[in-house]
Amino acid sequence: MRELINQRATYVFAALILVTSLAFWLTVGHGAAGLNEARSVIWAEVILLAYVKVRWILLDFMELRSAPIRLRFLFESFAVTLAAGLILITLFVS
């Protein structure tokens, strides 16, 4: 049992649950209502949290961490570009 708990995937899974809870609290849970932030900033934060989740899932559960460097660079650059583009759209459109 101790081997299961001490695996990296277990820690990443726990972190994914925490990040999902934080994103839920910011949106549906109405936790951000007391923060006095603009809706676009809140959604930018949620997009950033989604980027973190996608990165952890692909690196640790789809084993991109041990992939060839070109493939990992392609993934990292695509994910950063997509997240940055969505955040910019969210901030400038709203």
C-alpha positions as CSV (number, residue, x, y, z in Angstrom):
1,M,0.0,0.0,0.0
2,R,2.9,2.4,0.8
3,E,4.2,1.9,-2.7
4,L,0.9,3.1,-4.2
5,I,0.9,6.2,-2.0
6,N,4.4,7.2,-2.7
7,Q,4.0,7.2,-6.5
8,R,4.2,10.5,-8.4
9,A,0.8,9.8,-10.1
10,T,-0.9,9.7,-6.6
11,Y,0.4,13.1,-5.8
12,V,-0.5,14.5,-9.2
13,F,-4.0,13.0,-8.8
14,A,-4.4,14.7,-5.4
15,A,-3.2,18.0,-6.8
16,L,-5.7,17.7,-9.7
17,I,-8.5,17.3,-7.3
18,L,-7.4,20.4,-5.4
19,V,-7.1,22.5,-8.6
20,T,-10.5,21.3,-9.8
21,S,-12.0,22.2,-6.4
22,L,-10.4,25.7,-6.7
23,A,-11.8,26.2,-10.2
24,F,-15.2,25.1,-9.0
25,W,-15.0,27.5,-6.1
26,L,-14.1,30.4,-8.4
27,T,-17.0,29.8,-10.8
28,V,-19.9,27.7,-9.6
29,G,-19.2,27.8,-5.9
30,H,-19.4,31.6,-6.0
31,G,-16.2,32.1,-4.1
32,A,-15.0,34.8,-6.4
33,A,-18.1,36.9,-5.7
34,G,-16.4,38.2,-2.6
35,L,-13.1,38.9,-4.3
36,N,-14.4,42.0,-6.2
37,E,-12.6,40.9,-9.4
38,A,-13.9,41.3,-12.9
39,R,-15.4,38.3,-14.5
40,S,-12.7,38.3,-17.2
41,V,-10.0,38.0,-14.6
42,I,-11.8,35.1,-12.9
43,W,-12.1,33.3,-16.2
44,A,-8.5,34.0,-17.0
45,E,-7.6,32.3,-13.7
46,V,-9.8,29.3,-14.5
47,I,-8.1,29.0,-17.9
48,L,-4.7,29.1,-16.2
49,L,-5.9,26.4,-13.8
50,A,-7.1,24.3,-16.8
51,Y,-3.7,24.7,-18.4
52,V,-2.0,23.4,-15.3
53,K,-4.4,20.4,-15.2
54,V,-3.8,19.6,-18.9
55,R,-0.1,19.8,-18.5
56,W,-0.1,17.5,-15.4
57,I,-2.3,15.0,-17.1
58,L,-0.4,14.8,-20.3
59,L,3.0,14.8,-18.6
60,D,2.3,12.2,-15.9
61,F,-0.6,10.1,-17.0
62,M,0.1,10.0,-20.8
63,E,3.9,9.8,-20.1
64,L,4.9,12.8,-22.1
65,R,7.5,13.5,-19.4
66,S,9.7,10.7,-20.8
67,A,8.9,11.4,-24.5
68,P,11.5,12.6,-27.0
69,I,12.4,16.2,-26.5
70,R,10.9,17.4,-29.8
71,L,7.5,15.9,-29.0
72,R,7.6,17.4,-25.5
73,F,8.6,20.8,-26.8
74,L,5.8,20.6,-29.4
75,F,3.3,19.9,-26.6
76,E,4.6,22.5,-24.3
77,S,4.6,25.2,-27.0
78,F,1.1,24.3,-28.2
79,A,-0.3,24.3,-24.6
80,V,1.3,27.6,-23.7
81,T,0.2,29.2,-26.9
82,L,-3.4,28.0,-26.6
83,A,-3.7,29.0,-22.9
84,A,-2.2,32.5,-23.6
85,G,-4.5,33.0,-26.6
86,L,-7.5,32.0,-24.6
87,I,-6.5,34.3,-21.7
88,L,-5.9,37.2,-24.1
89,I,-9.3,36.7,-25.7
90,T,-11.0,36.5,-22.3
91,L,-9.4,39.7,-21.1
92,F,-9.9,41.8,-24.2
93,V,-13.4,40.6,-25.3
94,S,-15.0,41.1,-21.9
